[in-house]
Amino acid sequence: MNLDETLHELCRAAVPAFADTAFIHLYDPLPVADESADASPDILRLHTTDRAPPREPATRGAEPPAAATVRAAEVVRPAATGPLTDLLRTGRPVFGDTPGIPSVVAELLETEPAPGALPPGRQLILAPLHGRSHAMGSVLLLRGPGRPDFTADDLLVASQLATHTALGIDKAVLYAREASVADTLQRTMLPPSLPEPTGVLLASRYLPSSRTAQVGGDWYDAIPLPGNRVALVIGDVMGHSMTSAAIMGQLRTIVQTLAGLDLPPDEVLHHLDEQAERLGSEHTATCLYAMYDPVLRRLLMSNAGHLPPVLLHPDGRTEVLQVPPGPPIGAGGGDGFESTEMHAPAGATLLLYTDGLVESRDSDVLTGVEHLRTRLHTAAAKSSPPLLQDLCDAALGTLGSGDRDDDIALLAARFEGILPETVAYWYLAPRPQTAGRARRLTRRTLHNWGLHALIESTELMVSEVVANAVRFASRPITLRLLRTDVLRCEVGDDSPLVPRMRHAQLSDEGGRGLFLVDQLSQRWGATRVSTGKVVWFEQPLPCDPAAG
């Protein structure tokens, strides 16, 4: 399956037992099976040269064998309808004394040789390398004057060598093409970059297997959720194939959709399992879904047969988190998922990984996890806290540069949290007077935060959004203000109806609320959640808040 190894085997079989010199030219680029057989590349490049060790001349001062002095051309540009192109397309080897062949051979050599510089007549064989449907190149086999001429039987041997080599080249090209397509497929399905949510730092690594050109189904994801929360996902589809990569892409898309509904982790995995069964695939997958809330500093997790995450504490301790493992995705046990909630201390780092990081032919999973904990502890001892990128490199260890039996996906999240004094939260009854109360609470809070320049615009937007929530809510409304790198306001109610911005007519009495929000805010949005919806907007902080 390797092009260089295939050509090396040809040279090892031919030189010196069969010929003194072998020159192999290949088309650049090499044609692939699904390409048109008529569309041959324009260039032949010298790929491999092999010569037998020079033999001692019979008499001192004798000329060296011609085969030892001939040089092949590095680049050949055969004419589209010339004799060399026609010969390569026929696929039949010929002797050097075949009519018309000397001029063809001359194209493959560095310069047109002087008379007598080439091995005469039947001391040269030109064998085309012809795959299943394409000419791949040529091999020139030369003998020195001290050896007998090639015979008709030798021509058959050369034909067999060329045929087997060409088929090997064909396989290598197809294999490389499939590997390239599969690798591109998987990499395009992985997130091109990670989000930068407030209260958590993220880093990731993905390393394909070095022992197979076929990619696997490892994936990771980080998905921003309402309320400054973030979903952390790691998964692994069983097998190594294009199918595994395609299923991985489908599962990742489903998880993103379910995360947008703001469901608890166990419900996300339950619905993911249902959808996986509907895909009709026999492939199973493992998945771990975690939800981090930087305001409450809590971590909620559910596991579908995946390896447990490792938590690196701020003091350097490592802990394998005990998350009850449910059945793998696609195994048909969608009712066995549980959510586990735990404290996520500021400064701690959560590490999600696939089995390629901790399991190999020489090490079982338990041993691999212990080695991972040791590497993390060592990294934390050198620098407290270690940079997240350095921690990922330490987690990979020698796997980053050595051979790998399996793909590796790694997602690291360092919890920073959001300070309580930068968050204000209220429950408001859905009454006509609620918009006025929301304005007063907003004004007081922004005054305490020193954001005087934002009071008027924020009051106006809060009033409009809260008034709209009052129209549809049947339960208490939530109002939350967060001061991070921006000022964020969130209004939640129990109605699933998501508001849409309208362009009100001059005669309309309403319909301008979201238009004002759109004009005054840096950005805004509305998100459905399991309890209803959340309408939010953000504003940039003044350069000098105290001066406002």
Secondary structure as a PSIPRED ss2 file (coil, helix, strand):
# PSIPRED VFORMAT (PSIPRED V4.0)

   1 M C   1.000  0.000  0.000
   2 N C   1.000  0.000  0.000
   3 L H   0.000  1.000  0.000
   4 D H   0.000  1.000  0.000
   5 E H   0.000  1.000  0.000
   6 T H   0.000  1.000  0.000
   7 L H   0.000  1.000  0.000
   8 H H   0.000  1.000  0.000
   9 E H   0.000  1.000  0.000
  10 L H   0.000  1.000  0.000
  11 C H   0.000  1.000  0.000
  12 R H   0.000  1.000  0.000
  13 A H   0.000  1.000  0.000
  14 A H   0.000  1.000  0.000
  15 V C   1.000  0.000  0.000
  16 P C   1.000  0.000  0.000
  17 A C   1.000  0.000  0.000
  18 F C   1.000  0.000  0.000
  19 A C   1.000  0.000  0.000
  20 D C   1.000  0.000  0.000
  21 T E   0.000  0.000  1.000
  22 A E   0.000  0.000  1.000
  23 F E   0.000  0.000  1.000
  24 I E   0.000  0.000  1.000
  25 H E   0.000  0.000  1.000
  26 L E   0.000  0.000  1.000
  27 Y E   0.000  0.000  1.000
  28 D E   0.000  0.000  1.000
  29 P C   1.000  0.000  0.000
  30 L C   1.000  0.000  0.000
  31 P C   1.000  0.000  0.000
  32 V C   1.000  0.000  0.000
  33 A C   1.000  0.000  0.000
  34 D C   1.000  0.000  0.000
  35 E C   1.000  0.000  0.000
  36 S C   1.000  0.000  0.000
  37 A C   1.000  0.000  0.000
  38 D C   1.000  0.000  0.000
  39 A C   1.000  0.000  0.000
  40 S C   1.000  0.000  0.000
  41 P C   1.000  0.000  0.000
  42 D C   1.000  0.000  0.000
  43 I E   0.000  0.000  1.000
  44 L E   0.000  0.000  1.000
  45 R E   0.000  0.000  1.000
  46 L E   0.000  0.000  1.000
  47 H E   0.000  0.000  1.000
  48 T E   0.000  0.000  1.000
  49 T E   0.000  0.000  1.000
  50 D E   0.000  0.000  1.000
  51 R E   0.000  0.000  1.000
  52 A C   1.000  0.000  0.000
  53 P C   1.000  0.000  0.000
  54 P C   1.000  0.000  0.000
  55 R C   1.000  0.000  0.000
  56 E C   1.000  0.000  0.000
  57 P C   1.000  0.000  0.000
  58 A C   1.000  0.000  0.000
  59 T C   1.000  0.000  0.000
  60 R C   1.000  0.000  0.000
  61 G C   1.000  0.000  0.000
  62 A C   1.000  0.000  0.000
  63 E C   1.000  0.000  0.000
  64 P C   1.000  0.000  0.000
  65 P C   1.000  0.000  0.000
  66 A H   0.000  1.000  0.000
  67 A H   0.000  1.000  0.000
  68 A H   0.000  1.000  0.000
  69 T H   0.000  1.000  0.000
  70 V C   1.000  0.000  0.000
  71 R C   1.000  0.000  0.000
  72 A E   0.000  0.000  1.000
  73 A C   1.000  0.000  0.000
  74 E C   1.000  0.000  0.000
  75 V E   0.000  0.000  1.000
  76 V E   0.000  0.000  1.000
  77 R C   1.000  0.000  0.000
  78 P C   1.000  0.000  0.000
  79 A C   1.000  0.000  0.000
  80 A C   1.000  0.000  0.000
  81 T C   1.000  0.000  0.000
  82 G C   1.000  0.000  0.000
  83 P H   0.000  1.000  0.000
  84 L H   0.000  1.000  0.000
  85 T H   0.000  1.000  0.000
  86 D H   0.000  1.000  0.000
  87 L H   0.000  1.000  0.000
  88 L H   0.000  1.000  0.000
  89 R H   0.000  1.000  0.000
  90 T H   0.000  1.000  0.000
  91 G C   1.000  0.000  0.000
  92 R C   1.000  0.000  0.000
  93 P C   1.000  0.000  0.000
  94 V E   0.000  0.000  1.000
  95 F E   0.000  0.000  1.000
  96 G C   1.000  0.000  0.000
  97 D C   1.000  0.000  0.000
  98 T C   1.000  0.000  0.000
  99 P C   1.000  0.000  0.000
 100 G C   1.000  0.000  0.000
 101 I H   0.000  1.000  0.000
 102 P H   0.000  1.000  0.000
 103 S H   0.000  1.000  0.000
 104 V H   0.000  1.000  0.000
 105 V H   0.000  1.000  0.000
 106 A H   0.000  1.000  0.000
 107 E H   0.000  1.000  0.000
 108 L H   0.000  1.000  0.000
 109 L E   0.000  0.000  1.000
 110 E C   1.000  0.000  0.000
 111 T C   1.000  0.000  0.000
 112 E C   1.000  0.000  0.000
 113 P C   1.000  0.000  0.000
 114 A C   1.000  0.000  0.000
 115 P C   1.000  0.000  0.000
 116 G C   1.000  0.000  0.000
 117 A C   1.000  0.000  0.000
 118 L C   1.000  0.000  0.000
 119 P C   1.000  0.000  0.000
 120 P C   1.000  0.000  0.000
 121 G H   0.000  1.000  0.000
 122 R H   0.000  1.000  0.000
 123 Q H   0.000  1.000  0.000
 124 L E   0.000  0.000  1.000
 125 I E   0.000  0.000  1.000
 126 L E   0.000  0.000  1.000
 127 A E   0.000  0.000  1.000
 128 P E   0.000  0.000  1.000
 129 L E   0.000  0.000  1.000
 130 H E   0.000  0.000  1.000
 131 G C   1.000  0.000  0.000
 132 R C   1.000  0.000  0.000
 133 S C   1.000  0.000  0.000
 134 H C   1.000  0.000  0.000
 135 A E   0.000  0.000  1.000
 136 M E   0.000  0.000  1.000
 137 G E   0.000  0.000  1.000
 138 S E   0.000  0.000  1.000
 139 V E   0.000  0.000  1.000
 140 L E   0.000  0.000  1.000
 141 L E   0.000  0.000  1.000
 142 L E   0.000  0.000  1.000
 143 R C   1.000  0.000  0.000
 144 G C   1.000  0.000  0.000
 145 P C   1.000  0.000  0.000
 146 G C   1.000  0.000  0.000
 147 R C   1.000  0.000  0.000
 148 P C   1.000  0.000  0.000
 149 D C   1.000  0.000  0.000
 150 F C   1.000  0.000  0.000
 151 T C   1.000  0.000  0.000
 152 A H   0.000  1.000  0.000
 153 D H   0.000  1.000  0.000
 154 D H   0.000  1.000  0.000
 155 L H   0.000  1.000  0.000
 156 L H   0.000  1.000  0.000
 157 V H   0.000  1.000  0.000
 158 A H   0.000  1.000  0.000
 159 S H   0.000  1.000  0.000
 160 Q H   0.000  1.000  0.000
 161 L H   0.000  1.000  0.000
 162 A H   0.000  1.000  0.000
 163 T H   0.000  1.000  0.000
 164 H H   0.000  1.000  0.000
 165 T H   0.000  1.000  0.000
 166 A H   0.000  1.000  0.000
 167 L H   0.000  1.000  0.000
 168 G H   0.000  1.000  0.000
 169 I H   0.000  1.000  0.000
 170 D H   0.000  1.000  0.000
 171 K H   0.000  1.000  0.000
 172 A H   0.000  1.000  0.000
 173 V H   0.000  1.000  0.000
 174 L H   0.000  1.000  0.000
 175 Y H   0.000  1.000  0.000
 176 A H   0.000  1.000  0.000
 177 R H   0.000  1.000  0.000
 178 E H   0.000  1.000  0.000
 179 A H   0.000  1.000  0.000
 180 S H   0.000  1.000  0.000
 181 V H   0.000  1.000  0.000
 182 A H   0.000  1.000  0.000
 183 D H   0.000  1.000  0.000
 184 T H   0.000  1.000  0.000
 185 L H   0.000  1.000  0.000
 186 Q H   0.000  1.000  0.000
 187 R H   0.000  1.000  0.000
 188 T H   0.000  1.000  0.000
 189 M H   0.000  1.000  0.000
 190 L C   1.000  0.000  0.000
 191 P C   1.000  0.000  0.000
 192 P C   1.000  0.000  0.000
 193 S C   1.000  0.000  0.000
 194 L C   1.000  0.000  0.000
 195 P C   1.000  0.000  0.000
 196 E C   1.000  0.000  0.000
 197 P C   1.000  0.000  0.000
 198 T C   1.000  0.000  0.000
 199 G C   1.000  0.000  0.000
 200 V E   0.000  0.000  1.000
 201 L E   0.000  0.000  1.000
 202 L E   0.000  0.000  1.000
 203 A E   0.000  0.000  1.000
 204 S E   0.000  0.000  1.000
 205 R E   0.000  0.000  1.000
 206 Y E   0.000  0.000  1.000
 207 L E   0.000  0.000  1.000
 208 P C   1.000  0.000  0.000
 209 S C   1.000  0.000  0.000
 210 S C   1.000  0.000  0.000
 211 R C   1.000  0.000  0.000
 212 T C   1.000  0.000  0.000
 213 A C   1.000  0.000  0.000
 214 Q C   1.000  0.000  0.000
 215 V C   1.000  0.000  0.000
 216 G E   0.000  0.000  1.000
 217 G E   0.000  0.000  1.000
 218 D E   0.000  0.000  1.000
 219 W E   0.000  0.000  1.000
 220 Y E   0.000  0.000  1.000
 221 D E   0.000  0.000  1.000
 222 A E   0.000  0.000  1.000
 223 I E   0.000  0.000  1.000
 224 P E   0.000  0.000  1.000
 225 L C   1.000  0.000  0.000
 226 P H   0.000  1.000  0.000
 227 G H   0.000  1.000  0.000
 228 N H   0.000  1.000  0.000
 229 R C   1.000  0.000  0.000
 230 V E   0.000  0.000  1.000
 231 A E   0.000  0.000  1.000
 232 L E   0.000  0.000  1.000
 233 V E   0.000  0.000  1.000
 234 I E   0.000  0.000  1.000
 235 G E   0.000  0.000  1.000
 236 D E   0.000  0.000  1.000
 237 V E   0.000  0.000  1.000
 238 M E   0.000  0.000  1.000
 239 G E   0.000  0.000  1.000
 240 H E   0.000  0.000  1.000
 241 S C   1.000  0.000  0.000
 242 M H   0.000  1.000  0.000
 243 T H   0.000  1.000  0.000
 244 S H   0.000  1.000  0.000
 245 A H   0.000  1.000  0.000
 246 A H   0.000  1.000  0.000
 247 I H   0.000  1.000  0.000
 248 M H   0.000  1.000  0.000
 249 G H   0.000  1.000  0.000
 250 Q H   0.000  1.000  0.000
 251 L H   0.000  1.000  0.000
 252 R H   0.000  1.000  0.000
 253 T H   0.000  1.000  0.000
 254 I H   0.000  1.000  0.000
 255 V H   0.000  1.000  0.000
 256 Q H   0.000  1.000  0.000
 257 T H   0.000  1.000  0.000
 258 L H   0.000  1.000  0.000
 259 A H   0.000  1.000  0.000
 260 G H   0.000  1.000  0.000
 261 L C   1.000  0.000  0.000
 262 D C   1.000  0.000  0.000
 263 L C   1.000  0.000  0.000
 264 P C   1.000  0.000  0.000
 265 P H   0.000  1.000  0.000
 266 D H   0.000  1.000  0.000
 267 E H   0.000  1.000  0.000
 268 V H   0.000  1.000  0.000
 269 L H   0.000  1.000  0.000
 270 H H   0.000  1.000  0.000
 271 H H   0.000  1.000  0.000
 272 L H   0.000  1.000  0.000
 273 D H   0.000  1.000  0.000
 274 E H   0.000  1.000  0.000
 275 Q H   0.000  1.000  0.000
 276 A H   0.000  1.000  0.000
 277 E H   0.000  1.000  0.000
 278 R H   0.000  1.000  0.000
 279 L C   1.000  0.000  0.000
 280 G C   1.000  0.000  0.000
 281 S C   1.000  0.000  0.000
 282 E C   1.000  0.000  0.000
 283 H C   1.000  0.000  0.000
 284 T C   1.000  0.000  0.000
 285 A E   0.000  0.000  1.000
 286 T E   0.000  0.000  1.000
 287 C E   0.000  0.000  1.000
 288 L E   0.000  0.000  1.000
 289 Y E   0.000  0.000  1.000
 290 A E   0.000  0.000  1.000
 291 M E   0.000  0.000  1.000
 292 Y E   0.000  0.000  1.000
 293 D E   0.000  0.000  1.000
 294 P C   1.000  0.000  0.000
 295 V C   1.000  0.000  0.000
 296 L C   1.000  0.000  0.000
 297 R C   1.000  0.000  0.000
 298 R E   0.000  0.000  1.000
 299 L E   0.000  0.000  1.000
 300 L E   0.000  0.000  1.000
 301 M E   0.000  0.000  1.000
 302 S E   0.000  0.000  1.000
 303 N E   0.000  0.000  1.000
 304 A E   0.000  0.000  1.000
 305 G C   1.000  0.000  0.000
 306 H C   1.000  0.000  0.000
 307 L C   1.000  0.000  0.000
 308 P C   1.000  0.000  0.000
 309 P C   1.000  0.000  0.000
 310 V E   0.000  0.000  1.000
 311 L E   0.000  0.000  1.000
 312 L E   0.000  0.000  1.000
 313 H C   1.000  0.000  0.000
 314 P C   1.000  0.000  0.000
 315 D C   1.000  0.000  0.000
 316 G C   1.000  0.000  0.000
 317 R C   1.000  0.000  0.000
 318 T E   0.000  0.000  1.000
 319 E E   0.000  0.000  1.000
 320 V E   0.000  0.000  1.000
 321 L C   1.000  0.000  0.000
 322 Q C   1.000  0.000  0.000
 323 V C   1.000  0.000  0.000
 324 P C   1.000  0.000  0.000
 325 P E   0.000  0.000  1.000
 326 G E   0.000  0.000  1.000
 327 P C   1.000  0.000  0.000
 328 P C   1.000  0.000  0.000
 329 I E   0.000  0.000  1.000
 330 G C   1.000  0.000  0.000
 331 A C   1.000  0.000  0.000
 332 G C   1.000  0.000  0.000
 333 G C   1.000  0.000  0.000
 334 G C   1.000  0.000  0.000
 335 D C   1.000  0.000  0.000
 336 G C   1.000  0.000  0.000
 337 F C   1.000  0.000  0.000
 338 E C   1.000  0.000  0.000
 339 S E   0.000  0.000  1.000
 340 T E   0.000  0.000  1.000
 341 E E   0.000  0.000  1.000
 342 M E   0.000  0.000  1.000
 343 H E   0.000  0.000  1.000
 344 A C   1.000  0.000  0.000
 345 P C   1.000  0.000  0.000
 346 A C   1.000  0.000  0.000
 347 G C   1.000  0.000  0.000
 348 A C   1.000  0.000  0.000
 349 T E   0.000  0.000  1.000
 350 L E   0.000  0.000  1.000
 351 L E   0.000  0.000  1.000
 352 L E   0.000  0.000  1.000
 353 Y E   0.000  0.000  1.000
 354 T C   1.000  0.000  0.000
 355 D H   0.000  1.000  0.000
 356 G H   0.000  1.000  0.000
 357 L H   0.000  1.000  0.000
 358 V C   1.000  0.000  0.000
 359 E C   1.000  0.000  0.000
 360 S E   0.000  0.000  1.000
 361 R C   1.000  0.000  0.000
 362 D C   1.000  0.000  0.000
 363 S E   0.000  0.000  1.000
 364 D C   1.000  0.000  0.000
 365 V H   0.000  1.000  0.000
 366 L H   0.000  1.000  0.000
 367 T H   0.000  1.000  0.000
 368 G H   0.000  1.000  0.000
 369 V H   0.000  1.000  0.000
 370 E H   0.000  1.000  0.000
 371 H H   0.000  1.000  0.000
 372 L H   0.000  1.000  0.000
 373 R H   0.000  1.000  0.000
 374 T H   0.000  1.000  0.000
 375 R H   0.000  1.000  0.000
 376 L H   0.000  1.000  0.000
 377 H H   0.000  1.000  0.000
 378 T H   0.000  1.000  0.000
 379 A H   0.000  1.000  0.000
 380 A H   0.000  1.000  0.000
 381 A H   0.000  1.000  0.000
 382 K H   0.000  1.000  0.000
 383 S C   1.000  0.000  0.000
 384 S C   1.000  0.000  0.000
 385 P C   1.000  0.000  0.000
 386 P C   1.000  0.000  0.000
 387 L C   1.000  0.000  0.000
 388 L H   0.000  1.000  0.000
 389 Q H   0.000  1.000  0.000
 390 D H   0.000  1.000  0.000
 391 L H   0.000  1.000  0.000
 392 C H   0.000  1.000  0.000
 393 D H   0.000  1.000  0.000
 394 A H   0.000  1.000  0.000
 395 A H   0.000  1.000  0.000
 396 L H   0.000  1.000  0.000
 397 G H   0.000  1.000  0.000
 398 T H   0.000  1.000  0.000
 399 L H   0.000  1.000  0.000
 400 G H   0.000  1.000  0.000
 401 S C   1.000  0.000  0.000
 402 G C   1.000  0.000  0.000
 403 D C   1.000  0.000  0.000
 404 R C   1.000  0.000  0.000
 405 D C   1.000  0.000  0.000
 406 D C   1.000  0.000  0.000
 407 D C   1.000  0.000  0.000
 408 I E   0.000  0.000  1.000
 409 A E   0.000  0.000  1.000
 410 L E   0.000  0.000  1.000
 411 L E   0.000  0.000  1.000
 412 A E   0.000  0.000  1.000
 413 A E   0.000  0.000  1.000
 414 R E   0.000  0.000  1.000
 415 F E   0.000  0.000  1.000
 416 E C   1.000  0.000  0.000
 417 G C   1.000  0.000  0.000
 418 I C   1.000  0.000  0.000
 419 L C   1.000  0.000  0.000
 420 P H   0.000  1.000  0.000
 421 E H   0.000  1.000  0.000
 422 T H   0.000  1.000  0.000
 423 V E   0.000  0.000  1.000
 424 A E   0.000  0.000  1.000
 425 Y E   0.000  0.000  1.000
 426 W E   0.000  0.000  1.000
 427 Y E   0.000  0.000  1.000
 428 L E   0.000  0.000  1.000
 429 A C   1.000  0.000  0.000
 430 P C   1.000  0.000  0.000
 431 R C   1.000  0.000  0.000
 432 P C   1.000  0.000  0.000
 433 Q C   1.000  0.000  0.000
 434 T H   0.000  1.000  0.000
 435 A H   0.000  1.000  0.000
 436 G H   0.000  1.000  0.000
 437 R H   0.000  1.000  0.000
 438 A H   0.000  1.000  0.000
 439 R H   0.000  1.000  0.000
 440 R H   0.000  1.000  0.000
 441 L H   0.000  1.000  0.000
 442 T H   0.000  1.000  0.000
 443 R H   0.000  1.000  0.000
 444 R H   0.000  1.000  0.000
 445 T H   0.000  1.000  0.000
 446 L H   0.000  1.000  0.000
 447 H H   0.000  1.000  0.000
 448 N H   0.000  1.000  0.000
 449 W H   0.000  1.000  0.000
 450 G C   1.000  0.000  0.000
 451 L C   1.000  0.000  0.000
 452 H H   0.000  1.000  0.000
 453 A H   0.000  1.000  0.000
 454 L H   0.000  1.000  0.000
 455 I H   0.000  1.000  0.000
 456 E H   0.000  1.000  0.000
 457 S H   0.000  1.000  0.000
 458 T H   0.000  1.000  0.000
 459 E H   0.000  1.000  0.000
 460 L H   0.000  1.000  0.000
 461 M H   0.000  1.000  0.000
 462 V H   0.000  1.000  0.000
 463 S H   0.000  1.000  0.000
 464 E H   0.000  1.000  0.000
 465 V H   0.000  1.000  0.000
 466 V H   0.000  1.000  0.000
 467 A H   0.000  1.000  0.000
 468 N H   0.000  1.000  0.000
 469 A H   0.000  1.000  0.000
 470 V H   0.000  1.000  0.000
 471 R H   0.000  1.000  0.000
 472 F H   0.000  1.000  0.000
 473 A C   1.000  0.000  0.000
 474 S C   1.000  0.000  0.000
 475 R C   1.000  0.000  0.000
 476 P C   1.000  0.000  0.000
 477 I E   0.000  0.000  1.000
 478 T E   0.000  0.000  1.000
 479 L E   0.000  0.000  1.000
 480 R E   0.000  0.000  1.000
 481 L E   0.000  0.000  1.000
 482 L E   0.000  0.000  1.000
 483 R E   0.000  0.000  1.000
 484 T C   1.000  0.000  0.000
 485 D C   1.000  0.000  0.000
 486 V E   0.000  0.000  1.000
 487 L E   0.000  0.000  1.000
 488 R E   0.000  0.000  1.000
 489 C E   0.000  0.000  1.000
 490 E E   0.000  0.000  1.000
 491 V E   0.000  0.000  1.000
 492 G E   0.000  0.000  1.000
 493 D E   0.000  0.000  1.000
 494 D C   1.000  0.000  0.000
 495 S C   1.000  0.000  0.000
 496 P C   1.000  0.000  0.000
 497 L C   1.000  0.000  0.000
 498 V C   1.000  0.000  0.000
 499 P C   1.000  0.000  0.000
 500 R C   1.000  0.000  0.000
 501 M C   1.000  0.000  0.000
 502 R C   1.000  0.000  0.000
 503 H C   1.000  0.000  0.000
 504 A C   1.000  0.000  0.000
 505 Q C   1.000  0.000  0.000
 506 L C   1.000  0.000  0.000
 507 S C   1.000  0.000  0.000
 508 D C   1.000  0.000  0.000
 509 E C   1.000  0.000  0.000
 510 G C   1.000  0.000  0.000
 511 G C   1.000  0.000  0.000
 512 R C   1.000  0.000  0.000
 513 G H   0.000  1.000  0.000
 514 L H   0.000  1.000  0.000
 515 F H   0.000  1.000  0.000
 516 L H   0.000  1.000  0.000
 517 V H   0.000  1.000  0.000
 518 D H   0.000  1.000  0.000
 519 Q H   0.000  1.000  0.000
 520 L H   0.000  1.000  0.000
 521 S C   1.000  0.000  0.000
 522 Q C   1.000  0.000  0.000
 523 R E   0.000  0.000  1.000
 524 W E   0.000  0.000  1.000
 525 G E   0.000  0.000  1.000
 526 A E   0.000  0.000  1.000
 527 T E   0.000  0.000  1.000
 528 R E   0.000  0.000  1.000
 529 V E   0.000  0.000  1.000
 530 S C   1.000  0.000  0.000
 531 T C   1.000  0.000  0.000
 532 G E   0.000  0.000  1.000
 533 K E   0.000  0.000  1.000
 534 V E   0.000  0.000  1.000
 535 V E   0.000  0.000  1.000
 536 W E   0.000  0.000  1.000
 537 F E   0.000  0.000  1.000
 538 E E   0.000  0.000  1.000
 539 Q E   0.000  0.000  1.000
 540 P E   0.000  0.000  1.000
 541 L C   1.000  0.000  0.000
 542 P C   1.000  0.000  0.000
 543 C C   1.000  0.000  0.000
 544 D C   1.000  0.000  0.000
 545 P H   0.000  1.000  0.000
 546 A H   0.000  1.000  0.000
 547 A H   0.000  1.000  0.000
 548 G C   1.000  0.000  0.000
